[in-house]
């Protein structure tokens, strides 16, 4: 190494690579010093002897500068940490092209300035460099971690650089989406301005317009989800379960195990958004789950025996219609479940009966349907008003922050679409020759390879049905002695390419 610098292992400064009695192997972190001051911590690969005779280590303690450059045979293949004496400085500039302290200036070519609150991270030559402050042996240093051979200087900033950075427009991700939002805004901007300029909206400031715009999307999502699930508490609970699912996916929560599914005892249709409470044999509540769109539920239970309680508006549990077997459905819930392994799937099937409605109950259901329709209409009006206010706000205050508010309308569009169309999509129908839906028709789905019935459905009062199945090839047929199939839309053989696929076709039947 050059005579004006000292080197030793960072973790044990008594071991000096140039004087070691034994060879060093693998990657070792070497601390570089100039006199009593630390200059760098450098990862060195000791796969062979290393030559540091041409290494540049230059320090100016008076002007708070340091530069380090490594040659090709130095063994330094990864970013390292540079130390610069801080003194009374409050900011740091990194000069990537510096080869000596004379090259380091506050306005150096390609310089990257770090000012304001620390620690902070910025990109330098394609690498993320983190700058912080530390006191070692009573000396205060700037610490720049992630450099690949460069110089840096501490300096006193009056805050003007920070103000300039705040004026710079940040890099926008999702650029195609942003461009699309801009296109829509431009297409309707003139009309929106002319309409809202004649209303009290024109007197609102930017902050008030932002609040209204964001609030309308939040209301849209909340009301749409409530309408979609039929219950606001269920919507809140489903949101919590979704968050827990995300935590599980990232390893912050133990992965949930599939335990089974809940279904309609008459139609055999999966029941979504049913709340399941799981009790141990001492009647203590152990866990709560909610079924997904395919009726499935999951949990994290240790080995043992448990009982279930299921609640869903409009349904009764336990089923009095299904006792024991329900061909072709297997493993029908019989009053308890036994978990033999906390990592294995169980797949218990839980039937629920539709509630018999009294006159007052029917009136309440009818009122609820009307209210749901009115809420959907009101939600659409609020959403459209929010869109117009957003366009008006961005037209008056065209900045990146306001433009990004447009992104939150994307989930709002999704939820409002699901609430309006979700219940009417992906259903097949069994009809007679005149196109009238037939109630109570039994349909079966057979596995083509083994020619065995794997699922069954019964049409509702409108003749509707659907199967939710895993990937495979199936044959769709009816199981009725008084009817025979005349036509199946696009044939009765269905090839499902992925799990939770939907089988929903129009079937024309006639009396046998």
C-alpha positions as CSV (number, residue, x, y, z in Angstrom):
1,X,0.0,0.0,0.0
2,X,1.1,3.6,-0.4
3,X,3.3,4.8,2.5
4,X,0.9,7.6,3.5
5,X,-2.0,5.4,4.4
6,X,-2.6,2.6,7.0
7,X,-4.7,-0.5,6.6
8,X,-6.2,-3.1,9.0
9,X,-9.2,-5.3,9.2
10,X,-12.3,-3.3,10.2
11,X,-13.5,-5.9,12.7
12,X,-10.0,-6.4,14.2
13,X,-7.5,-3.6,13.7
14,X,-4.7,-5.6,15.2
15,X,-4.7,-7.7,11.9
16,X,-2.8,-5.7,9.2
17,X,-3.0,-7.3,5.7
18,X,0.5,-6.2,4.8
19,X,2.0,-7.7,7.9
20,X,-0.2,-10.7,8.6
21,X,1.7,-13.9,9.6
22,X,-1.0,-16.0,8.0
23,X,-2.7,-15.5,4.7
24,X,-6.2,-13.9,4.5
25,X,-8.9,-15.8,2.6
26,X,-12.3,-14.9,1.1
27,X,-13.8,-11.4,1.4
28,X,-12.5,-9.3,4.3
29,X,-13.5,-5.7,5.1
30,X,-10.4,-3.5,5.3
31,X,-10.3,-0.1,7.1
32,X,-8.2,2.6,5.4
33,X,-6.8,5.4,7.5
34,X,-4.8,8.5,6.8
35,X,-3.0,9.3,10.0
36,X,-5.5,9.1,12.8
37,X,-8.5,9.7,10.6
38,X,-10.7,7.0,9.0
39,X,-11.0,7.3,5.2
40,X,-12.9,4.2,4.1
41,X,-14.2,0.7,4.9
42,X,-13.5,-1.5,1.8
43,X,-14.6,-5.1,1.0
44,X,-11.5,-6.8,-0.4
45,X,-11.6,-10.2,-2.1
46,X,-8.4,-12.1,-1.0
47,X,-8.5,-14.8,-3.7
48,X,-4.9,-13.9,-4.4
49,X,-2.3,-11.3,-3.4
50,X,-3.4,-7.8,-4.0
51,X,-1.5,-4.8,-5.2
52,X,-2.5,-1.4,-3.8
53,X,0.6,0.6,-4.9
54,X,-1.5,2.6,-7.4
55,X,-4.5,3.2,-5.1
56,X,-5.5,6.9,-4.7
57,X,-6.3,7.9,-1.2
58,X,-6.2,11.7,-0.7
59,X,-7.5,13.6,2.3
60,X,-7.8,17.3,3.1
61,X,-8.9,17.6,6.7
62,X,-9.0,21.4,6.6
63,X,-11.5,21.6,3.7
64,X,-13.4,18.5,4.7
65,X,-12.5,16.6,1.5
66,X,-11.6,12.9,0.8
67,X,-11.2,10.9,-2.4
68,X,-10.5,7.2,-2.9
69,X,-9.8,5.4,-6.2
70,X,-8.9,1.7,-6.7
71,X,-7.0,0.1,-9.6
72,X,-8.2,-3.1,-11.3
73,X,-6.0,-5.5,-9.2
74,X,-7.0,-4.1,-5.8
75,X,-9.6,-6.8,-5.1
76,X,-12.3,-4.3,-4.5
77,X,-15.3,-5.5,-6.5
78,X,-18.2,-4.1,-4.4
79,X,-19.3,-0.6,-3.3
80,X,-17.6,0.6,-0.2
81,X,-18.1,3.2,2.6
82,X,-16.3,6.6,2.5
83,X,-15.7,8.8,5.6
84,X,-15.3,12.6,5.4
85,X,-14.5,14.7,8.4
86,X,-17.7,16.8,9.0
87,X,-16.4,19.6,11.2
88,X,-19.0,22.4,11.1
89,X,-20.5,21.5,7.8
90,X,-24.2,20.6,7.4
91,X,-24.3,19.2,3.8
92,X,-22.3,16.8,1.6
93,X,-21.5,16.8,-2.1
94,X,-20.3,13.6,-3.9
95,X,-18.1,14.1,-7.0
96,X,-18.0,10.8,-9.0
97,X,-15.3,11.9,-11.4
98,X,-12.8,13.2,-8.9
99,X,-9.3,11.7,-8.9
100,X,-7.7,14.1,-6.4
101,X,-8.9,16.5,-3.7
102,X,-8.3,19.4,-6.1
103,X,-11.1,18.0,-8.3
104,X,-13.7,18.1,-5.5
105,X,-15.7,21.3,-5.5
106,X,-19.3,22.2,-4.4
107,X,-20.2,22.6,-8.1
108,X,-18.2,19.6,-9.5
109,X,-19.2,18.0,-12.7
110,X,-21.9,15.3,-12.1
111,X,-22.0,16.2,-8.4
112,X,-24.8,14.9,-6.2
113,X,-25.7,17.0,-3.2
114,X,-27.1,15.7,0.1
115,X,-28.7,18.4,2.2
116,X,-31.5,18.7,4.7
117,X,-32.5,15.9,7.1
118,X,-30.2,12.9,7.5
119,X,-29.9,10.0,6.9
120,X,-31.0,10.1,3.2
121,X,-30.4,8.1,0.1
122,X,-29.8,9.2,-3.6
123,X,-28.6,7.6,-6.7
124,X,-24.9,8.1,-7.7
125,X,-23.6,6.5,-10.9
126,X,-26.4,3.9,-10.8
127,X,-25.9,2.9,-7.2
128,X,-28.0,3.9,-4.2
129,X,-25.7,5.9,-1.8
130,X,-26.8,6.5,1.8
131,X,-25.4,9.4,3.6
132,X,-25.5,9.7,7.4
133,X,-23.4,11.1,10.3
134,X,-21.4,9.3,13.0
135,X,-18.9,10.1,15.8
136,X,-15.9,7.7,16.0
137,X,-13.1,8.3,18.5
138,X,-14.5,11.8,19.2
139,X,-14.3,12.7,15.5
140,X,-17.5,13.6,13.6
141,X,-17.7,12.1,10.1
142,X,-20.0,12.1,7.1
143,X,-20.6,8.5,6.1
144,X,-21.3,7.8,2.4
145,X,-22.2,4.1,2.0
146,X,-22.5,2.5,-1.5
147,X,-19.8,4.3,-3.4
148,X,-17.6,2.7,-6.1
149,X,-14.5,5.0,-6.0
150,X,-15.1,8.7,-5.8
151,X,-14.6,11.9,-3.8
152,X,-16.8,13.9,-1.5
153,X,-16.8,17.2,0.4
154,X,-18.6,18.5,3.4
155,X,-19.9,22.1,3.1
156,X,-22.2,24.6,4.7
157,X,-25.5,25.0,3.0
158,X,-28.0,27.8,3.5
159,X,-30.9,25.6,2.4
160,X,-31.3,27.0,-1.1
161,X,-30.4,23.7,-2.7
162,X,-33.2,22.0,-0.8
163,X,-35.7,24.6,-2.0
164,X,-34.5,24.0,-5.6
165,X,-35.0,20.3,-5.2
166,X,-38.5,20.7,-4.0
167,X,-39.3,22.6,-7.2
168,X,-38.0,19.7,-9.4
169,X,-40.8,17.5,-10.6
170,X,-40.3,14.0,-9.2
171,X,-40.0,11.0,-11.6
172,X,-43.4,9.6,-12.3
173,X,-44.0,5.9,-12.3
174,X,-46.9,4.3,-14.1
175,X,-46.3,6.7,-17.0
176,X,-48.8,5.0,-19.4
177,X,-51.5,5.3,-16.7
178,X,-50.6,9.0,-16.1
179,X,-50.6,9.7,-19.9
180,X,-54.1,8.1,-20.1
181,X,-55.3,10.3,-17.3
182,X,-53.9,13.3,-19.0
183,X,-55.7,12.3,-22.3
184,X,-59.0,12.0,-20.5
185,X,-58.6,15.3,-18.7
186,X,-57.8,17.1,-22.0
187,X,-60.8,15.6,-23.7
188,X,-63.3,16.9,-21.2
189,X,-61.5,19.8,-19.7
190,X,-63.3,22.5,-21.6
191,X,-66.8,21.2,-20.8
192,X,-65.9,20.7,-17.1
193,X,-64.5,24.3,-16.7
194,X,-67.5,25.8,-18.3
195,X,-69.9,23.9,-16.1
196,X,-68.2,24.2,-12.7
197,X,-67.1,27.9,-13.2
198,X,-70.7,28.8,-12.8
199,X,-71.0,27.0,-9.4
200,X,-69.7,27.6,-5.9
201,X,-66.8,25.1,-6.7
202,X,-65.0,28.0,-8.4
203,X,-64.4,29.6,-5.0
204,X,-62.7,26.6,-3.5
205,X,-59.0,26.6,-3.0
206,X,-56.6,23.8,-4.0
207,X,-56.6,22.0,-0.7
208,X,-60.4,22.0,-0.5
209,X,-60.6,20.6,-4.0
210,X,-58.1,17.9,-3.1
211,X,-60.1,16.9,-0.1
212,X,-63.4,16.6,-2.0
213,X,-61.7,14.7,-4.8
214,X,-60.1,12.1,-2.5
215,X,-63.3,11.8,-0.3
216,X,-65.5,11.0,-3.3
217,X,-63.2,8.0,-4.3
218,X,-63.2,6.8,-0.7
219,X,-67.0,7.0,-0.5
220,X,-67.2,5.2,-3.9
221,X,-65.0,2.3,-2.8
222,X,-66.7,2.0,0.6
223,X,-70.3,2.0,-0.7
224,X,-69.5,-0.2,-3.7
225,X,-67.9,-2.8,-1.5
226,X,-70.8,-2.7,0.9
227,X,-73.3,-3.1,-1.9
228,X,-71.2,-5.9,-3.5
229,X,-71.1,-7.9,-0.2
230,X,-74.5,-6.9,1.1
231,X,-73.1,-5.8,4.4
232,X,-70.8,-3.0,5.6
233,X,-69.4,-5.1,8.5
234,X,-68.6,-8.0,6.1
235,X,-66.9,-5.5,3.8
236,X,-64.7,-4.2,6.7
237,X,-64.0,-7.8,7.8
238,X,-63.0,-8.8,4.2
239,X,-60.7,-5.8,4.0
240,X,-58.9,-6.9,7.2
241,X,-58.6,-10.4,5.9
242,X,-57.1,-9.1,2.6
243,X,-54.5,-7.1,4.6
244,X,-53.7,-10.2,6.6
245,X,-53.3,-12.2,3.4
246,X,-50.8,-9.7,2.1
247,X,-48.9,-9.9,5.4
248,X,-48.8,-13.7,5.0
249,X,-47.6,-13.5,1.5
250,X,-44.6,-11.3,2.6
251,X,-43.8,-13.6,5.5
252,X,-45.0,-11.4,8.3
253,X,-47.8,-13.8,9.3
254,X,-47.9,-17.6,9.1
255,X,-49.4,-18.9,5.9
256,X,-53.0,-19.9,6.2
257,X,-54.1,-23.5,5.5
258,X,-57.1,-24.4,3.4
259,X,-59.8,-26.0,5.5
260,X,-62.9,-26.3,3.3
261,X,-65.8,-24.4,1.8
262,X,-69.4,-23.3,2.5
263,X,-72.2,-24.0,0.0
264,X,-75.9,-23.6,-0.5
265,X,-77.6,-26.9,0.5
266,X,-80.1,-26.6,-2.3
267,X,-78.4,-25.1,-5.3
268,X,-74.8,-26.4,-4.3
269,X,-73.6,-22.8,-5.1
270,X,-70.6,-21.7,-3.1
271,X,-71.4,-19.0,-0.5
272,X,-69.0,-16.1,-0.4
273,X,-68.5,-13.6,2.5
274,X,-69.8,-16.1,5.1
275,X,-68.3,-15.5,8.5
276,X,-66.9,-18.6,10.2
277,X,-66.1,-18.8,13.9
278,X,-64.0,-21.7,15.1
279,X,-64.2,-22.9,18.7
280,X,-62.2,-25.5,20.6
281,X,-64.0,-28.2,22.5
282,X,-64.1,-26.0,25.6
283,X,-66.3,-23.6,23.6
284,X,-63.6,-20.9,23.5
285,X,-63.3,-18.8,20.2
286,X,-60.0,-19.7,18.6
287,X,-60.2,-18.1,15.2
288,X,-62.5,-16.3,12.8
289,X,-62.4,-16.6,9.0
290,X,-64.5,-15.4,6.0
291,X,-65.2,-17.3,2.8
292,X,-63.8,-16.0,-0.5
293,X,-65.7,-15.8,-3.8
294,X,-65.5,-19.6,-4.2
295,X,-66.8,-20.3,-0.7
296,X,-63.4,-21.4,0.6
297,X,-62.0,-20.5,4.0
298,X,-58.6,-20.7,5.5
299,X,-57.0,-20.6,9.0
300,X,-54.0,-21.3,11.3
301,X,-55.1,-24.0,13.8
302,X,-52.9,-26.3,15.9
303,X,-53.7,-30.0,16.1
304,X,-56.9,-30.7,17.9
305,X,-60.7,-31.0,17.5
306,X,-62.9,-27.9,16.8
307,X,-66.5,-26.9,16.1
308,X,-67.7,-24.3,13.7
309,X,-70.4,-21.6,13.7
310,X,-71.2,-20.0,10.3
311,X,-73.2,-16.9,9.7
312,X,-74.5,-15.4,6.5
313,X,-77.4,-13.1,6.0
314,X,-80.3,-15.1,4.4
315,X,-78.9,-18.5,5.4
316,X,-79.4,-20.9,8.4
317,X,-76.7,-23.0,9.9
318,X,-76.6,-25.9,10.6
319,X,-78.4,-27.3,7.6
320,X,-81.5,-29.4,8.3
321,X,-81.8,-30.3,4.6
322,X,-78.4,-32.1,4.4
323,X,-77.6,-34.7,7.0
324,X,-74.5,-36.8,6.4
325,X,-73.7,-37.4,2.7
326,X,-74.5,-35.1,-0.2
327,X,-73.5,-36.9,-3.3
328,X,-71.2,-36.1,-5.1
329,X,-69.9,-33.7,-2.4
330,X,-67.5,-35.4,0.0
331,X,-66.6,-34.8,3.7
332,X,-69.8,-33.0,4.7
333,X,-69.4,-31.3,8.1
334,X,-70.9,-33.4,10.8
335,X,-70.5,-31.2,13.9
336,X,-66.8,-31.1,14.4
337,X,-63.5,-31.0,12.5
338,X,-60.2,-32.7,13.5
339,X,-56.9,-31.1,12.6
340,X,-54.2,-33.8,12.7
341,X,-51.4,-31.6,11.2
342,X,-51.2,-27.8,11.4
343,X,-49.8,-27.6,7.9
344,X,-52.2,-30.0,6.0
345,X,-55.4,-29.1,4.1
346,X,-58.7,-30.5,5.4
347,X,-61.4,-29.7,2.8
348,X,-64.6,-30.1,4.8
349,X,-67.8,-29.1,3.0
350,X,-70.4,-27.1,5.0
351,X,-74.0,-26.8,3.7
352,X,-76.3,-23.9,4.7
353,X,-80.0,-23.7,4.1
354,X,-81.7,-20.7,2.6
355,X,-83.8,-18.9,5.2
356,X,-87.6,-19.2,4.8
357,X,-88.9,-15.7,4.5
358,X,-92.0,-14.4,6.3
359,X,-94.1,-11.6,4.9
360,X,-92.3,-9.0,6.9
361,X,-88.9,-10.5,6.0
362,X,-89.7,-10.5,2.3
363,X,-90.7,-6.9,2.6
364,X,-87.4,-6.1,4.3
365,X,-85.5,-7.9,1.6
366,X,-87.4,-6.0,-1.1
367,X,-86.7,-2.8,0.7
368,X,-83.0,-3.7,1.0
369,X,-82.8,-4.5,-2.8
370,X,-84.4,-1.1,-3.6
371,X,-82.0,0.6,-1.2
372,X,-79.1,-1.2,-2.8
373,X,-80.1,0.0,-6.2
374,X,-80.6,3.6,-4.9
375,X,-77.2,3.4,-3.2
376,X,-75.6,2.2,-6.4
377,X,-77.2,5.1,-8.4
378,X,-76.1,7.6,-5.7
379,X,-72.6,6.1,-5.7
380,X,-72.3,6.6,-9.4
381,X,-73.5,10.2,-9.2
382,X,-70.9,10.9,-6.4
383,X,-68.2,9.2,-8.4
384,X,-69.0,11.2,-11.6
385,X,-69.1,14.4,-9.6
386,X,-65.7,13.5,-8.1
387,X,-64.2,12.9,-11.5
388,X,-65.4,16.3,-12.7
389,X,-64.0,18.0,-9.6
390,X,-60.7,16.2,-10.1
391,X,-60.5,17.4,-13.7
392,X,-61.5,20.9,-12.6
393,X,-58.8,20.9,-9.8
394,X,-56.1,19.7,-12.1
395,X,-57.0,22.2,-14.8
396,X,-56.7,25.1,-12.3
397,X,-53.7,23.6,-10.4
398,X,-51.7,21.5,-12.9
399,X,-49.1,19.9,-10.7
400,X,-47.8,16.3,-10.2
401,X,-49.5,15.9,-6.8
402,X,-52.9,16.7,-8.1
403,X,-52.3,14.4,-11.2
404,X,-51.4,11.5,-8.9
405,X,-54.8,11.9,-7.2
406,X,-56.2,10.5,-10.5
407,X,-54.6,7.2,-9.8
408,X,-56.9,6.5,-6.8
409,X,-59.8,6.5,-9.2
410,X,-58.6,3.3,-10.7
411,X,-59.6,1.1,-7.7
412,X,-62.8,3.2,-7.4
413,X,-63.7,2.2,-11.0
414,X,-63.0,-1.4,-10.3
415,X,-65.1,-1.6,-7.1
416,X,-68.0,0.4,-8.6
417,X,-67.9,-2.0,-11.6
418,X,-68.0,-5.0,-9.4
419,X,-70.9,-3.7,-7.3
420,X,-73.0,-3.0,-10.5
421,X,-72.1,-5.9,-12.7
422,X,-70.5,-8.5,-10.4
423,X,-73.8,-10.2,-9.4
424,X,-75.0,-10.5,-13.0
425,X,-71.8,-11.9,-14.6
426,X,-70.5,-15.4,-15.0
427,X,-73.8,-17.2,-14.7
428,X,-75.1,-19.9,-17.0
429,X,-78.8,-20.5,-17.6
430,X,-81.0,-23.5,-18.3
431,X,-84.0,-22.5,-20.6
432,X,-86.8,-24.1,-22.5
433,X,-87.4,-23.8,-26.2
434,X,-89.0,-20.4,-25.7
435,X,-86.0,-19.0,-23.7
436,X,-87.7,-19.1,-20.3
437,X,-85.4,-20.0,-17.4
438,X,-86.3,-23.2,-15.6
439,X,-86.1,-23.5,-11.8
440,X,-84.9,-26.6,-10.0
441,X,-83.0,-28.3,-12.9
442,X,-80.1,-30.5,-11.6
443,X,-76.8,-30.2,-13.5
444,X,-73.7,-32.3,-13.1
445,X,-70.1,-31.8,-14.1
446,X,-68.1,-34.9,-15.0
447,X,-64.4,-35.4,-15.1
448,X,-63.8,-36.3,-18.7
449,X,-60.8,-38.6,-18.0
450,X,-62.5,-40.8,-15.4
451,X,-66.2,-40.1,-16.4
452,X,-67.2,-39.5,-12.8
453,X,-69.4,-36.7,-11.3
454,X,-67.3,-34.2,-9.5
455,X,-69.8,-31.4,-8.9
456,X,-73.5,-30.7,-9.0
457,X,-75.8,-27.6,-9.2
458,X,-79.5,-26.8,-9.1
459,X,-80.8,-23.8,-11.0
460,X,-82.4,-20.9,-9.1
461,X,-85.8,-19.3,-9.7
462,X,-84.4,-17.7,-12.9
463,X,-82.8,-20.9,-14.2
464,X,-79.3,-19.6,-13.4
465,X,-76.3,-21.7,-12.2
466,X,-72.5,-21.8,-12.3
467,X,-69.7,-24.1,-11.3
468,X,-66.4,-22.9,-9.8
469,X,-63.8,-25.6,-10.5
470,X,-60.1,-26.3,-10.6
471,X,-58.3,-26.7,-13.9
472,X,-59.1,-29.8,-16.0
473,X,-61.4,-31.0,-18.8
474,X,-65.1,-31.5,-17.9
475,X,-68.4,-32.6,-19.5
476,X,-71.5,-30.6,-18.6
477,X,-74.8,-32.4,-18.5
478,X,-78.2,-32.4,-16.8
479,X,-79.5,-35.0,-14.3
480,X,-83.2,-34.9,-15.0
481,X,-85.4,-37.8,-16.1
482,X,-88.1,-35.5,-17.5
483,X,-85.8,-33.3,-19.6
484,X,-83.1,-33.9,-22.2
485,X,-80.5,-31.5,-23.5
486,X,-81.2,-30.0,-26.9
487,X,-78.3,-27.6,-27.2
488,X,-75.3,-26.5,-25.1
489,X,-73.8,-23.1,-26.1
490,X,-70.4,-23.9,-27.8
491,X,-70.6,-27.6,-26.8
492,X,-70.7,-29.4,-23.4
493,X,-67.0,-30.1,-23.2
494,X,-65.2,-27.5,-21.1
495,X,-61.4,-27.1,-20.8
496,X,-60.6,-25.0,-17.7
497,X,-57.0,-23.7,-17.9
498,X,-56.6,-22.5,-14.2
499,X,-58.0,-23.1,-10.8
500,X,-61.2,-21.4,-9.7
501,X,-62.4,-21.3,-13.3
502,X,-66.1,-20.6,-14.0
503,X,-68.4,-23.0,-15.9
504,X,-71.4,-21.0,-17.0
505,X,-73.1,-21.9,-20.3
506,X,-76.6,-21.5,-21.8
507,X,-78.3,-24.9,-22.0
508,X,-81.5,-25.4,-24.0
509,X,-83.6,-28.4,-22.8
510,X,-86.9,-29.9,-23.8
511,X,-89.2,-32.4,-22.1
512,X,-88.3,-36.0,-22.6
